[in-house]
Amino acid sequence: MSKPFRLRLSRPHSHSWRSEAMTLNKPEKLITESPVDRAIRLAPMAAAAAPESERLRRLAQPLVDALVEAGLFRLLMPASVGGEEVSPTTFLSVLEVMANADASTAWCLSQTSVCSTAAASLKLEVAREIFADPGAILASGFGGGQALLVSGGHLISGNWSFGSGSRHATWLAGSCTLCDAGGTPLRNANGQPMARMMLFPQGMATFSETWEVMGLKGTGSDSYAVSELFVPESHSFQFGALAQPHARSPLYALPPDSLWAGGFGSASLGVAQGMLDALIALAQEKTVRGQKRPLSESPVVQALVAEADARLRAARMLLHGTFSEVWAAMQSSGTIDLAQRVSIRLAASHAIQEAKTVVEQCYHAAGTSAVFTSAPFERRFRDMHMISQHLHGRRAHFETVGQFMLGLSPDVVFL
């Protein structure tokens, strides 16, 4: 048997703003488990913890501890800070495994893992201050703040929402408009306001419990705010900026939105696969009232499960195949072009929509068996419809792809 993956744990509020110099204690590779094998091992725990995570509206702490111990929050971090720098397809596979068990767990892993690529944009000493601790987790939300230019850095105030994973994070990030000392926004050469992401310890933020939602309840996507908090210049960055010398993997040339899109597509496929597996199991046991034969002998259900399987397999092949092709090209080029970004957008959006279709079909085929919270359908139905409501789940992304295919100038905001 392989030995367990042992990491020192660290929880929120353990960091001071200016902690003592940290040394990089890279964990010994005592295990031979791949990231996917680790996810498979922890999937039953994620499934068992899901009701408690929903009740708490954040991931249950024992599950967070196990994910930290397994290193699953560090898959996309640079090796220079103790991360694994896995390939994109490995990352996608981990998320699908986890989403099959619990979508909230996969969502938090996707959100915070992509956030952790910020380490590539920071100077090595700063990246290690934030990420070298094996328990380090960075979360980020949507919204805006103001960053006043002061000596040595910025004085920031702002409020950010949809902070998935922020409740168990150790550091937070928030986008801020850069302003001079008088509060006037600074502008670039094109006249546009300038903005940067600001990093600060989780314990410095004030949280608001806003996450009263229908699905992905366990993600703890609450709002957080700071007021007149000093952030050193060294702790600001831009997602997608040229990586520092300590992080030269092509991984860090992938735009965060490409990684998030792929991650959410994979999470969707995991939810849908779990739904299909649950329907197949139910169909072999359930006889619908008024019928004499089990659901499995219904021609309608037989066709449904076959077509659903084809949908998921095809969507998975397109998503993984697209990332594999782009990744292979990036090994030599070190960059990603617009056509490649568009192809990722298409594959990810297609995966989300195909997964949604499968979830809806399986839910309806299960009948009243699907409505009980004790059954494996109801939460997946809610979670899938929460994912499809997210900005990465919008059908409008197909318009962006179509614009590019037709020779027009596409909206590149989420590419």
MIKOL-213616 format. One record per residue (C-alpha): x, y, z; residue number from 0; residue in one letter. Coordinates in steps of 0.5 Angstrom, whole numbers, plus 500, padded with zeros to 3 digits. Layout:
BEGIN
<site u="X" v="Y" w="Z" n="NUM" res="A"/>
...
This chain:
BEGIN
<site u="500" v="500" w="500" n="0" res="M"/>
<site u="502" v="507" w="499" n="1" res="S"/>
<site u="504" v="512" w="504" n="2" res="K"/>
<site u="499" v="517" w="506" n="3" res="P"/>
<site u="500" v="524" w="503" n="4" res="F"/>
<site u="502" v="528" w="510" n="5" res="R"/>
<site u="502" v="536" w="510" n="6" res="L"/>
<site u="502" v="540" w="516" n="7" res="R"/>
<site u="496" v="544" w="516" n="8" res="L"/>
<site u="494" v="551" w="517" n="9" res="S"/>
<site u="488" v="554" w="518" n="10" res="R"/>
<site u="485" v="561" w="517" n="11" res="P"/>
<site u="487" v="567" w="522" n="12" res="H"/>
<site u="494" v="564" w="523" n="13" res="S"/>
<site u="498" v="569" w="519" n="14" res="H"/>
<site u="500" v="576" w="521" n="15" res="S"/>
<site u="500" v="581" w="516" n="16" res="W"/>
<site u="508" v="581" w="516" n="17" res="R"/>
<site u="509" v="574" w="518" n="18" res="S"/>
<site u="516" v="572" w="520" n="19" res="E"/>
<site u="520" v="570" w="514" n="20" res="A"/>
<site u="518" v="563" w="511" n="21" res="M"/>
<site u="522" v="557" w="509" n="22" res="T"/>
<site u="520" v="553" w="503" n="23" res="L"/>
<site u="518" v="546" w="506" n="24" res="N"/>
<site u="517" v="542" w="500" n="25" res="K"/>
<site u="513" v="536" w="503" n="26" res="P"/>
<site u="517" v="529" w="501" n="27" res="E"/>
<site u="514" v="525" w="496" n="28" res="K"/>
<site u="512" v="519" w="500" n="29" res="L"/>
<site u="506" v="517" w="496" n="30" res="I"/>
<site u="505" v="515" w="489" n="31" res="T"/>
<site u="498" v="517" w="488" n="32" res="E"/>
<site u="497" v="521" w="482" n="33" res="S"/>
<site u="492" v="527" w="484" n="34" res="P"/>
<site u="486" v="523" w="480" n="35" res="V"/>
<site u="488" v="518" w="485" n="36" res="D"/>
<site u="488" v="522" w="491" n="37" res="R"/>
<site u="481" v="525" w="489" n="38" res="A"/>
<site u="478" v="518" w="488" n="39" res="I"/>
<site u="480" v="517" w="495" n="40" res="R"/>
<site u="477" v="523" w="498" n="41" res="L"/>
<site u="471" v="523" w="494" n="42" res="A"/>
<site u="467" v="518" w="499" n="43" res="P"/>
<site u="469" v="523" w="504" n="44" res="M"/>
<site u="466" v="529" w="500" n="45" res="A"/>
<site u="460" v="526" w="499" n="46" res="A"/>
<site u="459" v="524" w="506" n="47" res="A"/>
<site u="460" v="531" w="508" n="48" res="A"/>
<site u="456" v="534" w="503" n="49" res="A"/>
<site u="449" v="535" w="507" n="50" res="P"/>
<site u="454" v="538" w="513" n="51" res="E"/>
<site u="457" v="543" w="508" n="52" res="S"/>
<site u="450" v="545" w="505" n="53" res="E"/>
<site u="448" v="546" w="513" n="54" res="R"/>
<site u="454" v="550" w="514" n="55" res="L"/>
<site u="454" v="554" w="507" n="56" res="R"/>
<site u="461" v="552" w="507" n="57" res="R"/>
<site u="466" v="546" w="506" n="58" res="L"/>
<site u="466" v="542" w="513" n="59" res="A"/>
<site u="472" v="543" w="516" n="60" res="Q"/>
<site u="474" v="536" w="516" n="61" res="P"/>
<site u="474" v="535" w="509" n="62" res="L"/>
<site u="478" v="542" w="508" n="63" res="V"/>
<site u="483" v="539" w="512" n="64" res="D"/>
<site u="483" v="532" w="508" n="65" res="A"/>
<site u="484" v="536" w="502" n="66" res="L"/>
<site u="489" v="540" w="504" n="67" res="V"/>
<site u="493" v="534" w="507" n="68" res="E"/>
<site u="492" v="531" w="500" n="69" res="A"/>
<site u="495" v="537" w="497" n="70" res="G"/>
<site u="489" v="538" w="492" n="71" res="L"/>
<site u="489" v="546" w="493" n="72" res="F"/>
<site u="496" v="546" w="490" n="73" res="R"/>
<site u="495" v="543" w="484" n="74" res="L"/>
<site u="496" v="549" w="480" n="75" res="L"/>
<site u="501" v="553" w="484" n="76" res="M"/>
<site u="508" v="553" w="482" n="77" res="P"/>
<site u="513" v="548" w="484" n="78" res="A"/>
<site u="518" v="554" w="487" n="79" res="S"/>
<site u="513" v="555" w="492" n="80" res="V"/>
<site u="511" v="547" w="493" n="81" res="G"/>
<site u="506" v="546" w="488" n="82" res="G"/>
<site u="505" v="541" w="483" n="83" res="E"/>
<site u="504" v="545" w="476" n="84" res="E"/>
<site u="500" v="539" w="474" n="85" res="V"/>
<site u="497" v="539" w="466" n="86" res="S"/>
<site u="491" v="542" w="465" n="87" res="P"/>
<site u="487" v="535" w="463" n="88" res="T"/>
<site u="490" v="533" w="470" n="89" res="T"/>
<site u="486" v="538" w="473" n="90" res="F"/>
<site u="480" v="537" w="470" n="91" res="L"/>
<site u="480" v="530" w="471" n="92" res="S"/>
<site u="481" v="531" w="479" n="93" res="V"/>
<site u="475" v="536" w="479" n="94" res="L"/>
<site u="470" v="532" w="475" n="95" res="E"/>
<site u="472" v="526" w="480" n="96" res="V"/>
<site u="470" v="531" w="486" n="97" res="M"/>
<site u="464" v="534" w="483" n="98" res="A"/>
<site u="461" v="527" w="482" n="99" res="N"/>
<site u="461" v="526" w="489" n="100" res="A"/>
<site u="460" v="534" w="491" n="101" res="D"/>
<site u="459" v="540" w="486" n="102" res="A"/>
<site u="461" v="545" w="492" n="103" res="S"/>
<site u="468" v="541" w="493" n="104" res="T"/>
<site u="470" v="541" w="486" n="105" res="A"/>
<site u="467" v="548" w="485" n="106" res="W"/>
<site u="472" v="551" w="491" n="107" res="C"/>
<site u="478" v="547" w="489" n="108" res="L"/>
<site u="477" v="550" w="482" n="109" res="S"/>
<site u="476" v="557" w="484" n="110" res="Q"/>
<site u="482" v="557" w="489" n="111" res="T"/>
<site u="486" v="553" w="485" n="112" res="S"/>
<site u="486" v="558" w="479" n="113" res="V"/>
<site u="487" v="564" w="484" n="114" res="C"/>
<site u="493" v="560" w="486" n="115" res="S"/>
<site u="496" v="561" w="480" n="116" res="T"/>
<site u="497" v="568" w="482" n="117" res="A"/>
<site u="504" v="566" w="485" n="118" res="A"/>
<site u="507" v="566" w="478" n="119" res="A"/>
<site u="506" v="573" w="478" n="120" res="S"/>
<site u="509" v="575" w="485" n="121" res="L"/>
<site u="516" v="576" w="486" n="122" res="K"/>
<site u="519" v="569" w="489" n="123" res="L"/>
<site u="520" v="572" w="496" n="124" res="E"/>
<site u="512" v="574" w="496" n="125" res="V"/>
<site u="510" v="568" w="493" n="126" res="A"/>
<site u="513" v="564" w="498" n="127" res="R"/>
<site u="510" v="568" w="504" n="128" res="E"/>
<site u="503" v="567" w="502" n="129" res="I"/>
<site u="504" v="560" w="499" n="130" res="F"/>
<site u="509" v="556" w="502" n="131" res="A"/>
<site u="505" v="554" w="508" n="132" res="D"/>
<site u="502" v="547" w="506" n="133" res="P"/>
<site u="495" v="550" w="508" n="134" res="G"/>
<site u="495" v="556" w="504" n="135" res="A"/>
<site u="489" v="557" w="500" n="136" res="I"/>
<site u="487" v="564" w="496" n="137" res="L"/>
<site u="480" v="566" w="494" n="138" res="A"/>
<site u="478" v="572" w="490" n="139" res="S"/>
<site u="471" v="575" w="489" n="140" res="G"/>
<site u="467" v="579" w="484" n="141" res="F"/>
<site u="466" v="587" w="486" n="142" res="G"/>
<site u="471" v="593" w="486" n="143" res="G"/>
<site u="475" v="597" w="491" n="144" res="G"/>
<site u="479" v="603" w="491" n="145" res="Q"/>
<site u="487" v="603" w="492" n="146" res="A"/>
<site u="489" v="610" w="494" n="147" res="L"/>
<site u="497" v="611" w="492" n="148" res="L"/>
<site u="501" v="611" w="499" n="149" res="V"/>
<site u="508" v="611" w="500" n="150" res="S"/>
<site u="510" v="603" w="499" n="151" res="G"/>
<site u="504" v="601" w="497" n="152" res="G"/>
<site u="496" v="602" w="497" n="153" res="H"/>
<site u="491" v="604" w="502" n="154" res="L"/>
<site u="485" v="600" w="500" n="155" res="I"/>
<site u="477" v="599" w="501" n="156" res="S"/>
<site u="472" v="595" w="498" n="157" res="G"/>
<site u="467" v="590" w="498" n="158" res="N"/>
<site u="467" v="583" w="494" n="159" res="W"/>
<site u="462" v="578" w="493" n="160" res="S"/>
<site u="461" v="571" w="491" n="161" res="F"/>
<site u="468" v="569" w="494" n="162" res="G"/>
<site u="468" v="562" w="493" n="163" res="S"/>
<site u="472" v="558" w="498" n="164" res="G"/>
<site u="473" v="565" w="502" n="165" res="S"/>
<site u="471" v="562" w="509" n="166" res="R"/>
<site u="477" v="557" w="509" n="167" res="H"/>
<site u="482" v="561" w="505" n="168" res="A"/>
<site u="488" v="564" w="509" n="169" res="T"/>
<site u="489" v="569" w="504" n="170" res="W"/>
<site u="484" v="574" w="500" n="171" res="L"/>
<site u="484" v="578" w="493" n="172" res="A"/>
<site u="480" v="583" w="491" n="173" res="G"/>
<site u="480" v="588" w="485" n="174" res="S"/>
<site u="481" v="595" w="486" n="175" res="C"/>
<site u="482" v="601" w="481" n="176" res="T"/>
<site u="488" v="605" w="482" n="177" res="L"/>
<site u="487" v="612" w="485" n="178" res="C"/>
<site u="492" v="618" w="486" n="179" res="D"/>
<site u="492" v="620" w="494" n="180" res="A"/>
<site u="487" v="624" w="492" n="181" res="G"/>
<site u="482" v="619" w="490" n="182" res="G"/>
<site u="482" v="620" w="482" n="183" res="T"/>
<site u="483" v="614" w="478" n="184" res="P"/>
<site u="489" v="613" w="475" n="185" res="L"/>
<site u="489" v="612" w="467" n="186" res="R"/>
<site u="493" v="608" w="462" n="187" res="N"/>
<site u="495" v="610" w="455" n="188" res="A"/>
<site u="488" v="609" w="452" n="189" res="N"/>
<site u="485" v="613" w="458" n="190" res="G"/>
<site u="482" v="607" w="461" n="191" res="Q"/>
<site u="482" v="606" w="469" n="192" res="P"/>
<site u="488" v="602" w="471" n="193" res="M"/>
<site u="486" v="596" w="476" n="194" res="A"/>
<site u="490" v="591" w="480" n="195" res="R"/>
<site u="489" v="585" w="484" n="196" res="M"/>
<site u="490" v="586" w="492" n="197" res="M"/>
<site u="493" v="581" w="496" n="198" res="L"/>
<site u="491" v="581" w="504" n="199" res="F"/>
<site u="490" v="576" w="510" n="200" res="P"/>
<site u="483" v="573" w="510" n="201" res="Q"/>
<site u="483" v="575" w="518" n="202" res="G"/>
<site u="484" v="582" w="515" n="203" res="M"/>
<site u="477" v="582" w="512" n="204" res="A"/>
<site u="470" v="583" w="515" n="205" res="T"/>
<site u="465" v="578" w="512" n="206" res="F"/>
<site u="458" v="578" w="511" n="207" res="S"/>
<site u="453" v="572" w="510" n="208" res="E"/>
<site u="450" v="573" w="504" n="209" res="T"/>
<site u="450" v="566" w="501" n="210" res="W"/>
<site u="443" v="564" w="502" n="211" res="E"/>
<site u="442" v="560" w="495" n="212" res="V"/>
<site u="439" v="554" w="492" n="213" res="M"/>
<site u="445" v="551" w="490" n="214" res="G"/>
<site u="453" v="550" w="491" n="215" res="L"/>
<site u="451" v="552" w="498" n="216" res="K"/>
<site u="457" v="549" w="501" n="217" res="G"/>
<site u="462" v="553" w="497" n="218" res="T"/>
<site u="461" v="559" w="502" n="219" res="G"/>
<site u="461" v="564" w="497" n="220" res="S"/>
<site u="460" v="570" w="502" n="221" res="D"/>
<site u="462" v="577" w="501" n="222" res="S"/>
<site u="468" v="580" w="504" n="223" res="Y"/>
<site u="470" v="587" w="505" n="224" res="A"/>
<site u="476" v="591" w="508" n="225" res="V"/>
<site u="477" v="599" w="509" n="226" res="S"/>
<site u="483" v="603" w="509" n="227" res="E"/>
<site u="487" v="597" w="509" n="228" res="L"/>
<site u="495" v="598" w="507" n="229" res="F"/>
<site u="497" v="593" w="502" n="230" res="V"/>
<site u="505" v="593" w="500" n="231" res="P"/>
<site u="506" v="594" w="492" n="232" res="E"/>
<site u="509" v="587" w="492" n="233" res="S"/>
<site u="502" v="584" w="494" n="234" res="H"/>
<site u="499" v="587" w="488" n="235" res="S"/>
<site u="499" v="583" w="481" n="236" res="F"/>
<site u="495" v="582" w="475" n="237" res="Q"/>
<site u="492" v="576" w="473" n="238" res="F"/>
<site u="495" v="573" w="466" n="239" res="G"/>
<site u="501" v="578" w="467" n="240" res="A"/>
<site u="508" v="575" w="465" n="241" res="L"/>
<site u="510" v="570" w="470" n="242" res="A"/>
<site u="516" v="571" w="474" n="243" res="Q"/>
<site u="523" v="567" w="473" n="244" res="P"/>
<site u="521" v="562" w="478" n="245" res="H"/>
<site u="515" v="560" w="474" n="246" res="A"/>
<site u="516" v="559" w="467" n="247" res="R"/>
<site u="511" v="553" w="466" n="248" res="S"/>
<site u="507" v="554" w="460" n="249" res="P"/>
<site u="501" v="553" w="465" n="250" res="L"/>
<site u="502" v="560" w="467" n="251" res="Y"/>
<site u="501" v="563" w="460" n="252" res="A"/>
<site u="494" v="560" w="460" n="253" res="L"/>
<site u="489" v="566" w="462" n="254" res="P"/>
<site u="485" v="564" w="469" n="255" res="P"/>
<site u="478" v="565" w="465" n="256" res="D"/>
<site u="481" v="559" w="460" n="257" res="S"/>
<site u="482" v="555" w="467" n="258" res="L"/>
<site u="476" v="557" w="470" n="259" res="W"/>
<site u="472" v="555" w="464" n="260" res="A"/>
<site u="475" v="548" w="463" n="261" res="G"/>
<site u="474" v="547" w="471" n="262" res="G"/>
<site u="467" v="549" w="471" n="263" res="F"/>
<site u="466" v="545" w="465" n="264" res="G"/>
<site u="469" v="539" w="468" n="265" res="S"/>
<site u="465" v="540" w="475" n="266" res="A"/>
<site u="459" v="540" w="470" n="267" res="S"/>
<site u="460" v="533" w="467" n="268" res="L"/>
<site u="462" v="530" w="474" n="269" res="G"/>
<site u="455" v="532" w="477" n="270" res="V"/>
<site u="452" v="530" w="470" n="271" res="A"/>
<site u="455" v="523" w="471" n="272" res="Q"/>
<site u="453" v="522" w="478" n="273" res="G"/>
<site u="446" v="524" w="476" n="274" res="M"/>
<site u="446" v="519" w="470" n="275" res="L"/>
<site u="449" v="513" w="475" n="276" res="D"/>
<site u="444" v="515" w="480" n="277" res="A"/>
<site u="438" v="514" w="475" n="278" res="L"/>
<site u="441" v="507" w="472" n="279" res="I"/>
<site u="442" v="505" w="479" n="280" res="A"/>
<site u="434" v="507" w="481" n="281" res="L"/>
<site u="432" v="504" w="474" n="282" res="A"/>
<site u="434" v="497" w="476" n="283" res="Q"/>
<site u="430" v="497" w="482" n="284" res="E"/>
<site u="424" v="502" w="481" n="285" res="K"/>
<site u="417" v="500" w="478" n="286" res="T"/>
<site u="413" v="506" w="477" n="287" res="V"/>
<site u="406" v="505" w="480" n="288" res="R"/>
<site u="401" v="502" w="475" n="289" res="G"/>
<site u="407" v="499" w="471" n="290" res="Q"/>
<site u="409" v="491" w="472" n="291" res="K"/>
<site u="416" v="492" w="470" n="292" res="R"/>
<site u="422" v="496" w="473" n="293" res="P"/>
<site u="424" v="502" w="470" n="294" res="L"/>
<site u="430" v="499" w="466" n="295" res="S"/>
<site u="425" v="495" w="462" n="296" res="E"/>
<site u="422" v="502" w="459" n="297" res="S"/>
<site u="424" v="503" w="452" n="298" res="P"/>
<site u="424" v="511" w="453" n="299" res="V"/>
<site u="429" v="510" w="459" n="300" res="V"/>
<site u="433" v="505" w="455" n="301" res="Q"/>
<site u="434" v="511" w="450" n="302" res="A"/>
<site u="435" v="516" w="455" n="303" res="L"/>
<site u="441" v="513" w="458" n="304" res="V"/>
<site u="444" v="511" w="452" n="305" res="A"/>
<site u="444" v="518" w="449" n="306" res="E"/>
<site u="446" v="521" w="456" n="307" res="A"/>
<site u="452" v="517" w="456" n="308" res="D"/>
<site u="454" v="519" w="449" n="309" res="A"/>
<site u="453" v="526" w="451" n="310" res="R"/>
<site u="457" v="526" w="456" n="311" res="L"/>
<site u="463" v="522" w="453" n="312" res="R"/>
<site u="463" v="527" w="447" n="313" res="A"/>
<site u="463" v="533" w="451" n="314" res="A"/>
<site u="469" v="530" w="455" n="315" res="R"/>
<site u="473" v="528" w="449" n="316" res="M"/>
<site u="472" v="535" w="446" n="317" res="L"/>
<site u="474" v="539" w="453" n="318" res="L"/>
<site u="480" v="534" w="454" n="319" res="H"/>
<site u="482" v="534" w="447" n="320" res="G"/>
<site u="482" v="541" w="446" n="321" res="T"/>
<site u="486" v="542" w="452" n="322" res="F"/>
<site u="491" v="537" w="450" n="323" res="S"/>
<site u="492" v="540" w="443" n="324" res="E"/>
<site u="493" v="547" w="446" n="325" res="V"/>
<site u="497" v="545" w="452" n="326" res="W"/>
<site u="501" v="541" w="447" n="327" res="A"/>
<site u="502" v="547" w="442" n="328" res="A"/>
<site u="504" v="551" w="448" n="329" res="M"/>
<site u="510" v="547" w="450" n="330" res="Q"/>
<site u="514" v="550" w="444" n="331" res="S"/>
<site u="510" v="556" w="443" n="332" res="S"/>
<site u="510" v="558" w="451" n="333" res="G"/>
<site u="504" v="562" w="449" n="334" res="T"/>
<site u="496" v="562" w="447" n="335" res="I"/>
<site u="493" v="565" w="441" n="336" res="D"/>
<site u="486" v="568" w="441" n="337" res="L"/>
<site u="484" v="562" w="436" n="338" res="A"/>
<site u="486" v="557" w="442" n="339" res="Q"/>
<site u="482" v="561" w="447" n="340" res="R"/>
<site u="476" v="561" w="443" n="341" res="V"/>
<site u="477" v="553" w="442" n="342" res="S"/>
<site u="477" v="552" w="450" n="343" res="I"/>
<site u="471" v="557" w="451" n="344" res="R"/>
<site u="467" v="553" w="446" n="345" res="L"/>
<site u="469" v="546" w="449" n="346" res="A"/>
<site u="467" v="549" w="456" n="347" res="A"/>
<site u="461" v="552" w="454" n="348" res="S"/>
<site u="459" v="546" w="451" n="349" res="H"/>
<site u="460" v="541" w="456" n="350" res="A"/>
<site u="456" v="546" w="461" n="351" res="I"/>
<site u="450" v="546" w="457" n="352" res="Q"/>
<site u="451" v="538" w="455" n="353" res="E"/>
<site u="451" v="536" w="462" n="354" res="A"/>
<site u="445" v="541" w="464" n="355" res="K"/>
<site u="441" v="537" w="459" n="356" res="T"/>
<site u="443" v="530" w="462" n="357" res="V"/>
<site u="442" v="533" w="469" n="358" res="V"/>
<site u="435" v="535" w="467" n="359" res="E"/>
<site u="433" v="529" w="463" n="360" res="Q"/>
<site u="435" v="524" w="469" n="361" res="C"/>
<site u="432" v="528" w="474" n="362" res="Y"/>
<site u="425" v="528" w="470" n="363" res="H"/>
<site u="426" v="520" w="469" n="364" res="A"/>
<site u="427" v="519" w="476" n="365" res="A"/>
<site u="420" v="521" w="478" n="366" res="G"/>
<site u="418" v="523" w="485" n="367" res="T"/>
<site u="424" v="519" w="487" n="368" res="S"/>
<site u="428" v="525" w="485" n="369" res="A"/>
<site u="425" v="530" w="490" n="370" res="V"/>
<site u="427" v="527" w="496" n="371" res="F"/>
<site u="433" v="530" w="500" n="372" res="T"/>
<site u="436" v="523" w="502" n="373" res="S"/>
<site u="436" v="521" w="494" n="374" res="A"/>
<site u="442" v="522" w="490" n="375" res="P"/>
<site u="438" v="527" w="485" n="376" res="F"/>
<site u="436" v="533" w="488" n="377" res="E"/>
<site u="442" v="536" w="490" n="378" res="R"/>
<site u="445" v="535" w="484" n="379" res="R"/>
<site u="439" v="538" w="480" n="380" res="F"/>
<site u="440" v="544" w="484" n="381" res="R"/>
<site u="448" v="545" w="483" n="382" res="D"/>
<site u="447" v="544" w="476" n="383" res="M"/>
<site u="443" v="549" w="475" n="384" res="H"/>
<site u="447" v="554" w="480" n="385" res="M"/>
<site u="453" v="552" w="475" n="386" res="I"/>
<site u="449" v="554" w="469" n="387" res="S"/>
<site u="447" v="561" w="472" n="388" res="Q"/>
<site u="454" v="563" w="473" n="389" res="H"/>
<site u="457" v="568" w="468" n="390" res="L"/>
<site u="461" v="562" w="465" n="391" res="H"/>
<site u="455" v="558" w="464" n="392" res="G"/>
<site u="452" v="563" w="460" n="393" res="R"/>
<site u="449" v="561" w="453" n="394" res="R"/>
<site u="452" v="568" w="450" n="395" res="A"/>
<site u="459" v="565" w="450" n="396" res="H"/>
<site u="457" v="561" w="444" n="397" res="F"/>
<site u="456" v="568" w="440" n="398" res="E"/>
<site u="463" v="570" w="442" n="399" res="T"/>
<site u="465" v="563" w="439" n="400" res="V"/>
<site u="461" v="565" w="433" n="401" res="G"/>
<site u="463" v="572" w="432" n="402" res="Q"/>
<site u="470" v="569" w="432" n="403" res="F"/>
<site u="468" v="564" w="427" n="404" res="M"/>
<site u="465" v="569" w="422" n="405" res="L"/>
<site u="471" v="573" w="422" n="406" res="G"/>
<site u="468" v="579" w="427" n="407" res="L"/>
<site u="472" v="582" w="433" n="408" res="S"/>
<site u="469" v="577" w="439" n="409" res="P"/>
<site u="468" v="580" w="446" n="410" res="D"/>
<site u="475" v="577" w="449" n="411" res="V"/>
<site u="473" v="579" w="457" n="412" res="V"/>
<site u="471" v="571" w="458" n="413" res="F"/>
<site u="476" v="568" w="454" n="414" res="L"/>
